[in-house]
Amino acid sequence: MKRTSSTIAISFRVNTSAADTFTQSQVDLSLSPLDNEVFVVEAIDLDVAPPTAIAATDTSVTGSLSSTSLTAVGQLDNTNVLARKELAIRAAGFLDGGVSFESGSLESPPTQLQFLGVIATNDFFIQCDSTNTGVVRSMTGKLYGYRAKADAATYAALVQSEVLSA
């Protein structure tokens, strides 16, 4: 793949459509399929809104970024999920607000990686959901990468892999 742009930072946000409701948003990359253009992902930074601390109740907010549409927040065992983030408060059995936990995928690649992934179709998807928060929650973030041109065989393989693994 031949790099055709400098590094681009794409900011995004998705709000849940209602309290504790899975919501997905689509972000257009405006790639040119006629030119076999792809987006090479160098780094991803995800921030989810904090969950609500409720005595004796587990709460969480999760978010993910994927190259294909999903029906729930993605897990890292899905090839098309490029990043995931979760903030949780475990309070079941406690009289107070509980203990908070954070988990997520690597937000920036180690220096030995050339890239995190390649998005070959024209857009990417961001997902957000919450559990027992009782209010609308959100996920914001930035996707860092660059445009590149792939040869015909590589482009076809990338698109087919992305679409068929959806």
N, CA, C and O atoms as a DFTB+ gen file, in Angstrom:
664 C
 N C O
     1  1       0.839      -1.179       0.000
     2  2       0.000       0.000       0.000
     3  2       0.880       1.237       0.000
     4  3       1.860       1.326       0.739
     5  1       0.512       2.178      -0.837
     6  2       1.279       3.418      -0.940
     7  2       0.536       4.533      -0.218
     8  3      -0.621       4.825      -0.522
     9  1       1.205       5.140       0.726
    10  2       0.625       6.233       1.515
    11  2       0.341       7.421       0.605
    12  3       1.189       7.815      -0.196
    13  1      -0.882       8.002       0.734
    14  2      -1.255       9.136      -0.120
    15  2      -1.636      10.377       0.676
    16  3      -2.040      11.382       0.090
    17  1      -1.514      10.325       2.010
    18  2      -1.821      11.506       2.824
    19  2      -0.961      11.489       4.076
    20  3      -0.354      10.476       4.423
    21  1      -0.924      12.621       4.738
    22  2      -0.276      12.656       6.052
    23  2      -1.271      12.081       7.072
    24  3      -2.400      11.739       6.720
    25  1      -0.848      11.979       8.317
    26  2      -1.732      11.442       9.345
    27  2      -2.939      12.359       9.551
    28  3      -2.807      13.580       9.636
    29  1      -4.110      11.741       9.629
    30  2      -5.378      12.443       9.797
    31  2      -5.974      12.013      11.133
    32  3      -5.937      10.831      11.475
    33  1      -6.520      12.958      11.889
    34  2      -7.227      12.642      13.124
    35  2      -8.718      12.897      12.890
    36  3      -9.115      14.008      12.540
    37  1      -9.530      11.873      13.084
    38  2     -10.971      11.988      12.882
    39  2     -11.653      11.882      14.243
    40  3     -11.575      10.845      14.901
    41  1     -12.316      12.946      14.661
    42  2     -13.022      12.962      15.944
    43  2     -14.445      12.450      15.749
    44  3     -15.040      12.632      14.687
    45  1     -14.986      11.805      16.788
    46  2     -16.344      11.282      16.692
    47  2     -16.999      11.244      18.069
    48  3     -16.331      11.313      19.101
    49  1     -18.330      11.132      18.054
    50  2     -19.117      11.021      19.283
    51  2     -20.381      10.247      18.969
    52  3     -20.975      10.407      17.903
    53  1     -20.785       9.411      19.903
    54  2     -22.075       8.733      19.819
    55  2     -22.714       8.792      21.198
    56  3     -22.082       8.467      22.203
    57  1     -23.986       9.214      21.236
    58  2     -24.782       9.231      22.462
    59  2     -25.789       8.094      22.385
    60  3     -26.344       7.822      21.320
    61  1     -26.024       7.436      23.500
    62  2     -27.084       6.435      23.483
    63  2     -28.406       7.142      23.204
    64  3     -28.613       8.265      23.664
    65  1     -29.289       6.510      22.469
    66  2     -30.554       7.138      22.087
    67  2     -31.515       7.270      23.264
    68  3     -32.432       8.091      23.238
    69  1     -31.300       6.460      24.292
    70  2     -32.070       6.525      25.540
    71  2     -31.206       5.866      26.614
    72  3     -30.181       5.260      26.302
    73  1     -31.607       5.981      27.844
    74  2     -30.845       5.373      28.934
    75  2     -30.727       3.863      28.716
    76  3     -31.711       3.184      28.420
    77  1     -29.511       3.359      28.868
    78  2     -29.235       1.922      28.797
    79  2     -29.708       1.283      27.491
    80  3     -30.250       0.178      27.493
    81  1     -29.501       1.979      26.390
    82  2     -29.911       1.502      25.074
    83  2     -28.714       1.490      24.131
    84  3     -28.017       2.496      23.998
    85  1     -28.472       0.347      23.470
    86  2     -27.390       0.258      22.485
    87  2     -27.660       1.224      21.338
    88  3     -28.768       1.290      20.805
    89  1     -26.624       1.971      20.973
    90  2     -26.727       2.908      19.858
    91  2     -25.454       2.834      19.026
    92  3     -24.349       2.741      19.561
    93  1     -25.628       2.877      17.717
    94  2     -24.486       2.837      16.794
    95  2     -24.560       4.031      15.856
    96  3     -25.645       4.471      15.474
    97  1     -23.396       4.548      15.489
    98  2     -23.318       5.646      14.538
    99  2     -22.296       5.293      13.465
   100  3     -21.321       4.590      13.732
   101  1     -22.520       5.776      12.276
   102  2     -21.653       5.520      11.137
   103  2     -20.859       6.778      10.819
   104  3     -21.419       7.874      10.779
   105  1     -19.549       6.626      10.591
   106  2     -18.687       7.760      10.262
   107  2     -18.110       7.535       8.868
   108  3     -17.433       6.538       8.619
   109  1     -18.384       8.471       7.965
   110  2     -17.953       8.362       6.571
   111  2     -16.492       8.775       6.422
   112  3     -16.090       9.834       6.903
   113  1     -15.705       7.944       5.762
   114  2     -14.302       8.260       5.496
   115  2     -14.092       8.883       4.122
   116  3     -12.998       9.365       3.827
   117  1     -15.120       8.882       3.276
   118  2     -15.046       9.434       1.915
   119  2     -13.869       8.857       1.126
   120  3     -13.123       9.592       0.480
   121  1     -13.716       7.549       1.188
   122  2     -12.672       6.879       0.409
   123  2     -13.121       6.728      -1.033
   124  3     -14.319       6.732      -1.319
   125  1     -12.167       6.595      -1.936
   126  2     -12.478       6.424      -3.351
   127  2     -12.251       4.966      -3.762
   128  3     -11.110       4.550      -3.959
   129  1     -13.332       4.191      -3.893
   130  2     -13.156       2.802      -4.300
   131  2     -12.612       2.664      -5.724
   132  3     -11.964       1.668      -6.044
   133  1     -12.868       3.643      -6.567
   134  2     -12.339       3.595      -7.936
   135  2     -10.812       3.696      -7.956
   136  3     -10.163       3.225      -8.890
   137  1     -10.245       4.318      -6.911
   138  2      -8.794       4.452      -6.812
   139  2      -8.183       3.438      -5.848
   140  3      -7.015       3.559      -5.479
   141  1      -8.971       2.432      -5.436
   142  2      -8.508       1.408      -4.479
   143  2      -7.987       2.047      -3.193
   144  3      -6.984       1.607      -2.630
   145  1      -8.679       3.087      -2.737
   146  2      -8.225       3.817      -1.553
   147  2      -8.691       3.130      -0.273
   148  3      -9.841       2.704      -0.167
   149  1      -7.791       3.031       0.687
   150  2      -8.074       2.448       1.997
   151  2      -7.631       3.437       3.069
   152  3      -6.928       4.407       2.784
   153  1      -8.055       3.176       4.314
   154  2      -7.634       3.993       5.445
   155  2      -6.831       3.107       6.383
   156  3      -7.344       2.113       6.897
   157  1      -5.580       3.462       6.606
   158  2      -4.689       2.697       7.478
   159  2      -4.761       3.305       8.877
   160  3      -4.395       4.465       9.070
   161  1      -5.227       2.533       9.845
   162  2      -5.421       2.998      11.211
   163  2      -4.117       2.872      11.993
   164  3      -3.561       1.783      12.130
   165  1      -3.643       4.005      12.500
   166  2      -2.407       4.017      13.278
   167  2      -2.667       3.986      14.780
   168  3      -1.894       3.382      15.523
   169  1      -3.736       4.623      15.240
   170  2      -4.042       4.669      16.672
   171  2      -5.506       5.023      16.867
   172  3      -6.133       5.634      16.001
   173  1      -6.043       4.631      18.019
   174  2      -7.430       4.928      18.371
   175  2      -7.461       5.322      19.837
   176  3      -6.815       4.694      20.676
   177  1      -8.217       6.368      20.136
   178  2      -8.396       6.809      21.512
   179  2      -9.900       6.858      21.777
   180  3     -10.621       7.612      21.124
   181  1     -10.374       6.054      22.734
   182  2     -11.793       6.021      23.084
   183  2     -11.985       6.507      24.517
   184  3     -11.209       6.159      25.407
   185  1     -13.016       7.308      24.732
   186  2     -13.411       7.747      26.071
   187  2     -14.912       7.520      26.213
   188  3     -15.700       8.023      25.413
   189  1     -15.306       6.759      27.236
   190  2     -16.720       6.574      27.505
   191  2     -17.087       7.382      28.744
   192  3     -16.262       7.578      29.636
   193  1     -18.332       7.846      28.789
   194  2     -18.821       8.586      29.951
   195  2     -18.834       7.650      31.157
   196  3     -19.054       6.449      30.999
   197  1     -18.607       8.171      32.340
   198  2     -18.568       7.301      33.519
   199  2     -19.948       6.740      33.851
   200  3     -20.961       7.401      33.623
   201  1     -19.988       5.524      34.386
   202  2     -21.275       4.967      34.807
   203  2     -21.769       5.659      36.079
   204  3     -21.015       6.367      36.746
   205  1     -23.008       5.451      36.395
   206  2     -23.608       6.029      37.588
   207  2     -23.322       5.125      38.785
   208  3     -23.475       3.907      38.693
   209  1     -22.906       5.714      39.905
   210  2     -22.668       4.938      41.130
   211  2     -23.980       4.817      41.884
   212  3     -24.511       5.800      42.400
   213  1     -24.492       3.598      41.940
   214  2     -25.759       3.327      42.616
   215  2     -25.502       2.211      43.624
   216  3     -24.997       1.149      43.261
   217  1     -25.840       2.446      44.863
   218  2     -25.619       1.445      45.906
   219  2     -26.276       0.120      45.530
   220  3     -27.417       0.085      45.068
   221  1     -25.538      -0.963      45.735
   222  2     -26.017      -2.336      45.524
   223  2     -26.357      -2.665      44.067
   224  3     -27.043      -3.654      43.808
   225  1     -25.888      -1.849      43.110
   226  2     -26.211      -2.074      41.696
   227  2     -24.954      -1.987      40.842
   228  3     -24.225      -0.998      40.909
   229  1     -24.695      -3.017      40.037
   230  2     -23.597      -2.972      39.070
   231  2     -24.014      -2.075      37.907
   232  3     -25.114      -2.225      37.374
   233  1     -23.144      -1.141      37.510
   234  2     -23.410      -0.273      36.370
   235  2     -22.192      -0.279      35.447
   236  3     -21.076      -0.558      35.886
   237  1     -22.410       0.027      34.175
   238  2     -21.281       0.079      33.244
   239  2     -21.641       0.903      32.015
   240  3     -22.811       1.107      31.692
   241  1     -20.587       1.370      31.339
   242  2     -20.709       2.034      30.045
   243  2     -19.642       1.418      29.160
   244  3     -18.471       1.369      29.535
   245  1     -20.042       0.948      27.981
   246  2     -19.100       0.316      27.058
   247  2     -19.186       0.980      25.691
   248  3     -20.220       1.534      25.318
   249  1     -18.088       0.915      24.955
   250  2     -18.055       1.457      23.611
   251  2     -17.055       0.704      22.761
   252  3     -16.132       0.079      23.283
   253  1     -17.237       0.762      21.456
   254  2     -16.298       0.111      20.543
   255  2     -16.268       0.842      19.214
   256  3     -17.156       1.635      18.901
   257  1     -15.238       0.560      18.446
   258  2     -15.078       1.091      17.090
   259  2     -14.820      -0.108      16.194
   260  3     -13.954      -0.935      16.483
   261  1     -15.577      -0.198      15.101
   262  2     -15.441      -1.344      14.198
   263  2     -15.476      -0.897      12.742
   264  3     -15.934       0.200      12.423
   265  1     -14.990      -1.757      11.880
   266  2     -15.003      -1.459      10.447
   267  2     -16.310      -1.885       9.788
   268  3     -16.556      -1.541       8.632
   269  1     -17.150      -2.628      10.503
   270  2     -18.449      -3.044       9.981
   271  2     -19.540      -2.772      11.018
   272  3     -19.244      -2.564      12.195
   273  1     -20.776      -2.772      10.586
   274  2     -21.910      -2.535      11.461
   275  2     -22.083      -3.703      12.432
   276  3     -21.907      -4.861      12.054
   277  1     -22.431      -3.394      13.692
   278  2     -22.641      -4.409      14.716
   279  2     -24.017      -4.229      15.346
   280  3     -24.641      -3.178      15.198
   281  1     -24.487      -5.254      16.047
   282  2     -25.780      -5.183      16.730
   283  2     -25.616      -5.020      18.234
   284  3     -26.607      -4.920      18.956
   285  1     -24.382      -4.993      18.712
   286  2     -24.069      -4.774      20.130
   287  2     -22.649      -4.225      20.191
   288  3     -21.926      -4.270      19.196
   289  1     -22.249      -3.713      21.335
   290  2     -20.866      -3.246      21.483
   291  2     -19.942      -4.421      21.193
   292  3     -20.144      -5.520      21.709
   293  1     -18.933      -4.185      20.369
   294  2     -18.057      -5.253      19.921
   295  2     -17.060      -5.722      20.961
   296  3     -16.670      -4.979      21.862
   297  1     -16.662      -6.959      20.813
   298  2     -15.617      -7.569      21.628
   299  2     -14.363      -7.704      20.762
   300  3     -14.458      -7.739      19.535
   301  1     -13.214      -7.778      21.381
   302  2     -11.965      -7.838      20.625
   303  2     -11.755      -9.163      19.901
   304  3     -10.845      -9.269      19.079
   305  1     -12.571     -10.175      20.185
   306  2     -12.450     -11.428      19.447
   307  2     -13.099     -11.344      18.065
   308  3     -13.004     -12.285      17.277
   309  1     -13.759     -10.221      17.769
   310  2     -14.327      -9.957      16.451
   311  2     -13.261      -9.252      15.616
   312  3     -12.774      -8.190      16.003
   313  1     -12.900      -9.828      14.487
   314  2     -11.848      -9.293      13.625
   315  2     -12.086      -7.845      13.227
   316  3     -11.131      -7.085      13.067
   317  1     -13.341      -7.454      13.064
   318  2     -13.663      -6.103      12.611
   319  2     -13.697      -5.073      13.725
   320  3     -13.855      -3.884      13.449
   321  1     -13.554      -5.492      14.977
   322  2     -13.517      -4.556      16.095
   323  2     -12.071      -4.113      16.291
   324  3     -11.198      -4.928      16.586
   325  1     -11.826      -2.818      16.126
   326  2     -10.471      -2.294      16.213
   327  2     -10.135      -1.775      17.607
   328  3      -8.962      -1.717      17.976
   329  1     -11.154      -1.396      18.388
   330  2     -10.911      -0.909      19.750
   331  2     -12.176      -1.065      20.579
   332  3     -13.290      -1.053      20.057
   333  1     -11.974      -1.212      21.892
   334  2     -13.087      -1.370      22.830
   335  2     -12.727      -0.711      24.148
   336  3     -11.561      -0.703      24.543
   337  1     -13.729      -0.154      24.838
   338  2     -13.505       0.491      26.139
   339  2     -14.691       0.203      27.040
   340  3     -15.836       0.190      26.587
   341  1     -14.413      -0.029      28.325
   342  2     -15.487      -0.236      29.302
   343  2     -15.112       0.400      30.630
   344  3     -13.989       0.252      31.111
   345  1     -16.058       1.102      31.206
   346  2     -15.956       1.592      32.577
   347  2     -17.095       0.936      33.343
   348  3     -18.243       0.954      32.898
   349  1     -16.775       0.357      34.493
   350  2     -17.796      -0.354      35.259
   351  2     -17.644      -0.057      36.740
   352  3     -16.542       0.182      37.235
   353  1     -18.762      -0.078      37.430
   354  2     -18.781       0.016      38.889
   355  2     -19.472      -1.248      39.390
   356  3     -20.630      -1.507      39.063
   357  1     -18.757      -2.017      40.174
   358  2     -19.316      -3.245      40.745
   359  2     -19.756      -2.943      42.167
   360  3     -18.925      -2.768      43.059
   361  1     -21.065      -2.881      42.375
   362  2     -21.598      -2.510      43.684
   363  2     -22.614      -3.516      44.214
   364  3     -23.119      -3.357      45.326
   365  1     -22.919      -4.554      43.428
   366  2     -23.889      -5.546      43.898
   367  2     -23.389      -6.130      45.214
   368  3     -22.248      -6.583      45.306
   369  1     -24.248      -6.118      46.230
   370  2     -23.871      -6.639      47.539
   371  2     -23.234      -5.609      48.458
   372  3     -22.962      -5.911      49.620
   373  1     -22.987      -4.392      47.962
   374  2     -22.400      -3.325      48.775
   375  2     -23.475      -2.310      49.148
   376  3     -24.430      -2.113      48.398
   377  1     -23.327      -1.681      50.280
   378  2     -24.271      -0.641      50.689
   379  2     -23.905       0.719      50.119
   380  3     -24.727       1.635      50.109
   381  1     -22.654       0.852      49.640
   382  2     -22.210       2.135      49.073
   383  2     -22.192       2.054      47.552
   384  3     -22.834       1.184      46.963
   385  1     -21.454       2.964      46.917
   386  2     -21.403       3.034      45.456
   387  2     -20.544       1.985      44.797
   388  3     -20.532       1.922      43.568
   389  1     -19.821       1.153      45.532
   390  2     -19.046       0.070      44.948
   391  2     -17.645       0.456      44.544
   392  3     -17.118       1.483      44.972
   393  1     -17.047      -0.380      43.713
   394  2     -15.667      -0.229      43.259
   395  2     -15.658      -0.072      41.747
   396  3     -16.364      -0.795      41.045
   397  1     -14.866       0.867      41.240
   398  2     -14.842       1.092      39.794
   399  2     -13.746       0.284      39.122
   400  3     -12.714      -0.008      39.727
   401  1     -13.981      -0.075      37.858
   402  2     -13.036      -0.816      37.040
   403  2     -13.000      -0.199      35.654
   404  3     -13.999       0.336      35.173
   405  1     -11.848      -0.278      35.022
   406  2     -11.704       0.194      33.649
   407  2     -10.987      -0.868      32.853
   408  3      -9.993      -1.436      33.307
   409  1     -11.495      -1.137      31.657
   410  2     -10.795      -2.057      30.762
   411  2     -10.948      -1.537      29.344
   412  3     -11.920      -0.857      29.015
   413  1      -9.989      -1.862      28.527
   414  2     -10.059      -1.406      27.145
   415  2      -8.923      -1.957      26.328
   416  3      -7.938      -2.467      26.863
   417  1      -9.067      -1.851      25.036
   418  2      -8.005      -2.284      24.145
   419  2      -6.892      -1.247      24.151
   420  3      -7.072      -0.129      24.635
   421  1      -5.772      -1.618      23.623
   422  2      -4.630      -0.726      23.541
   423  2      -4.999       0.494      22.713
   424  3      -5.388       0.360      21.553
   425  1      -4.883       1.674      23.290
   426  2      -5.315       2.872      22.580
   427  2      -4.316       3.342      21.534
   428  3      -4.718       3.918      20.523
   429  1      -3.049       3.117      21.746
   430  2      -2.027       3.476      20.768
   431  2      -1.141       2.264      20.554
   432  3      -0.848       1.536      21.503
   433  1      -0.716       2.039      19.334
   434  2       0.047       0.823      19.052
   435  2       1.464       0.886      19.610
   436  3       2.053       1.961      19.714
   437  1       2.004      -0.275      19.969
   438  2       3.423      -0.306      20.335
   439  2       4.259       0.137      19.133
   440  3       3.816       0.024      17.990
   441  1       5.432       0.626      19.385
   442  2       6.242       1.186      18.298
   443  2       6.616       0.165      17.231
   444  3       6.934       0.558      16.109
   445  1       6.590      -1.125      17.536
   446  2       6.977      -2.102      16.522
   447  2       5.859      -2.390      15.523
   448  3       6.109      -3.016      14.493
   449  1       4.615      -1.942      15.804
   450  2       3.526      -2.143      14.856
   451  2       3.497      -1.008      13.837
   452  3       3.638       0.163      14.189
   453  1       3.312      -1.372      12.573
   454  2       3.194      -0.342      11.543
   455  2       1.803       0.283      11.539
   456  3       1.652       1.464      11.228
   457  1       0.776      -0.518      11.888
   458  2      -0.594      -0.021      11.936
   459  2      -1.449      -0.987      12.743
   460  3      -1.068      -2.135      12.969
   461  1      -2.632      -0.496      13.181
   462  2      -3.570      -1.333      13.933
   463  2      -4.509      -2.110      13.032
   464  3      -4.906      -3.229      13.357
   465  1      -4.859      -1.529      11.919
   466  2      -5.792      -2.172      11.006
   467  2      -5.961      -1.353       9.749
   468  3      -5.452      -0.238       9.638
   469  1      -6.690      -1.927       8.797
   470  2      -6.961      -1.251       7.533
   471  2      -8.467      -1.284       7.302
   472  3      -9.090      -2.345       7.341
   473  1      -9.039      -0.117       7.061
   474  2     -10.463      -0.032       6.733
   475  2     -10.551       0.129       5.225
   476  3     -10.086       1.124       4.669
   477  1     -11.155      -0.865       4.563
   478  2     -11.199      -0.871       3.110
   479  2     -12.527      -0.375       2.554
   480  3     -12.595       0.043       1.398
   481  1     -13.575      -0.417       3.359
   482  2     -14.860       0.106       2.898
   483  2     -14.952       1.577       3.273
   484  3     -14.050       2.103       3.925
   485  1     -16.007       2.235       2.879
   486  2     -16.055       3.695       2.923
   487  2     -16.312       4.314       4.289
   488  3     -16.290       5.539       4.408
   489  1     -16.556       3.514       5.328
   490  2     -16.888       4.096       6.619
   491  2     -16.510       3.166       7.763
   492  3     -16.153       2.006       7.554
   493  1     -16.596       3.705       8.984
   494  2     -16.420       2.882      10.167
   495  2     -17.585       3.162      11.106
   496  3     -18.339       4.114      10.906
   497  1     -17.725       2.334      12.125
   498  2     -18.882       2.404      13.009
   499  2     -18.431       2.533      14.454
   500  3     -17.430       1.947      14.868
   501  1     -19.197       3.316      15.215
   502  2     -18.914       3.466      16.638
   503  2     -20.162       3.051      17.406
   504  3     -21.280       3.394      17.024
   505  1     -19.960       2.312      18.488
   506  2     -21.056       1.776      19.269
   507  2     -20.909       2.191      20.723
   508  3     -19.798       2.330      21.233
   509  1     -22.063       2.391      21.394
   510  2     -22.062       2.730      22.813
   511  2     -23.283       2.087      23.467
   512  3     -24.351       2.010      22.860
   513  1     -23.123       1.632      24.688
   514  2     -24.217       1.056      25.453
   515  2     -23.918       1.250      26.930
   516  3     -22.774       1.491      27.317
   517  1     -24.948       1.144      27.746
   518  2     -24.762       1.243      29.189
   519  2     -25.698       0.260      29.877
   520  3     -26.672      -0.216      29.294
   521  1     -25.377      -0.027      31.128
   522  2     -26.190      -0.947      31.923
   523  2     -26.497      -0.311      33.272
   524  3     -25.586       0.090      33.998
   525  1     -27.753      -0.220      33.599
   526  2     -28.236       0.266      34.903
   527  2     -27.810       1.700      35.240
   528  3     -27.738       2.044      36.420
   529  1     -27.529       2.535      34.252
   530  2     -27.126       3.906      34.560
   531  2     -28.323       4.825      34.743
   532  3     -28.262       5.788      35.507
   533  1     -29.410       4.527      34.044
   534  2     -30.615       5.337      34.172
   535  2     -30.580       6.665      33.445
   536  3     -31.550       7.422      33.497
   537  1     -29.480       6.963      32.768
   538  2     -29.350       8.218      32.022
   539  2     -28.662       7.948      30.682
   540  3     -28.051       6.897      30.488
   541  1     -28.770       8.904      29.766
   542  2     -28.090       8.798      28.479
   543  2     -26.585       8.895      28.710
   544  3     -26.127       9.764      29.452
   545  1     -25.827       8.023      28.091
   546  2     -24.359       8.012      28.193
   547  2     -23.775       8.200      26.798
   548  3     -24.505       8.138      25.809
   549  1     -22.473       8.429      26.708
   550  2     -21.848       8.691      25.408
   551  2     -20.445       8.103      25.331
   552  3     -19.850       7.710      26.335
   553  1     -19.943       8.058      24.104
   554  2     -18.549       7.714      23.853
   555  2     -18.010       8.725      22.859
   556  3     -18.661       9.026      21.859
   557  1     -16.827       9.246      23.129
   558  2     -16.141      10.134      22.197
   559  2     -14.790       9.511      21.876
   560  3     -14.337       8.594      22.561
   561  1     -14.162      10.012      20.844
   562  2     -12.844       9.472      20.533
   563  2     -12.238      10.094      19.305
   564  3     -12.807      10.979      18.666
   565  1     -11.046       9.590      18.996
   566  2     -10.325       9.996      17.790
   567  2      -9.730       8.760      17.144
   568  3      -9.229       7.856      17.812
   569  1      -9.801       8.755      15.835
   570  2      -9.192       7.715      15.016
   571  2      -8.062       8.389      14.250
   572  3      -8.287       9.376      13.548
   573  1      -6.852       7.862      14.381
   574  2      -5.676       8.420      13.707
   575  2      -5.247       7.457      12.608
   576  3      -5.182       6.246      12.819
   577  1      -4.959       8.003      11.444
   578  2      -4.504       7.154      10.356
   579  2      -4.247       7.966       9.112
   580  3      -4.227       9.196       9.148
   581  1      -4.052       7.273       8.018
   582  2      -3.774       7.946       6.753
   583  2      -4.421       7.190       5.598
   584  3      -4.716       5.999       5.692
   585  1      -4.628       7.914       4.522
   586  2      -5.155       7.314       3.293
   587  2      -4.007       6.643       2.549
   588  3      -2.870       7.114       2.563
   589  1      -4.336       5.538       1.903
   590  2      -3.329       4.824       1.114
   591  2      -4.007       4.213      -0.106
   592  3      -5.217       3.989      -0.119
   593  1      -3.215       3.954      -1.113
   594  2      -3.714       3.309      -2.323
   595  2      -3.149       1.892      -2.361
   596  3      -1.940       1.683      -2.255
   597  1      -4.044       0.932      -2.514
   598  2      -3.636      -0.476      -2.584
   599  2      -3.671      -0.934      -4.037
   600  3      -4.425      -0.400      -4.850
   601  1      -2.845      -1.932      -4.353
   602  2      -2.942      -2.509      -5.698
   603  2      -4.267      -3.266      -5.775
   604  3      -4.885      -3.538      -4.746
   605  1      -4.702      -3.603      -6.975
   606  2      -6.039      -4.184      -7.191
   607  2      -6.250      -5.469      -6.394
   608  3      -7.304      -5.647      -5.783
   609  1      -5.281      -6.351      -6.390
   610  2      -5.430      -7.628      -5.682
   611  2      -5.527      -7.428      -4.169
   612  3      -6.357      -8.056      -3.511
   613  1      -4.693      -6.567      -3.624
   614  2      -4.726      -6.287      -2.184
   615  2      -6.043      -5.626      -1.801
   616  3      -6.650      -5.985      -0.792
   617  1      -6.485      -4.663      -2.600
   618  2      -7.741      -3.975      -2.326
   619  2      -8.910      -4.963      -2.330
   620  3      -9.740      -4.952      -1.421
   621  1      -8.970      -5.803      -3.337
   622  2     -10.056      -6.788      -3.428
   623  2     -10.043      -7.729      -2.226
   624  3     -11.097      -8.049      -1.676
   625  1      -8.866      -8.168      -1.821
   626  2      -8.756      -9.070      -0.671
   627  2      -9.192      -8.369       0.619
   628  3      -9.882      -8.971       1.442
   629  1      -8.801      -7.113       0.803
   630  2      -9.176      -6.363       2.003
   631  2     -10.688      -6.147       2.067
   632  3     -11.296      -6.361       3.116
   633  1     -11.292      -5.733       0.979
   634  2     -12.733      -5.507       0.948
   635  2     -13.480      -6.808       1.189
   636  3     -14.423      -6.842       1.980
   637  1     -13.079      -7.865       0.527
   638  2     -13.747      -9.162       0.687
   639  2     -13.630      -9.653       2.115
   640  3     -14.607     -10.139       2.685
   641  1     -12.449      -9.533       2.700
   642  2     -12.245      -9.974       4.087
   643  2     -13.123      -9.183       5.042
   644  3     -13.748      -9.758       5.933
   645  1     -13.174      -7.875       4.862
   646  2     -13.965      -7.012       5.743
   647  2     -15.449      -7.318       5.624
   648  3     -16.138      -7.432       6.638
   649  1     -15.948      -7.453       4.411
   650  2     -17.373      -7.677       4.176
   651  2     -17.797      -9.084       4.606
   652  3     -18.838      -9.251       5.243
   653  1     -17.004     -10.081       4.263
   654  2     -17.386     -11.451       4.592
   655  2     -17.282     -11.768       6.083
   656  3     -17.955     -12.679       6.565
   657  1     -16.459     -11.037       6.813
   658  2     -16.332     -11.305       8.254
   659  2     -17.324     -10.483       9.068
   660  3     -17.314     -10.536      10.298
   661  1     -18.175      -9.728       8.393
   662  2     -19.174      -8.896       9.097
   663  2     -20.250      -9.753       9.746
   664  3     -21.165      -9.223      10.376
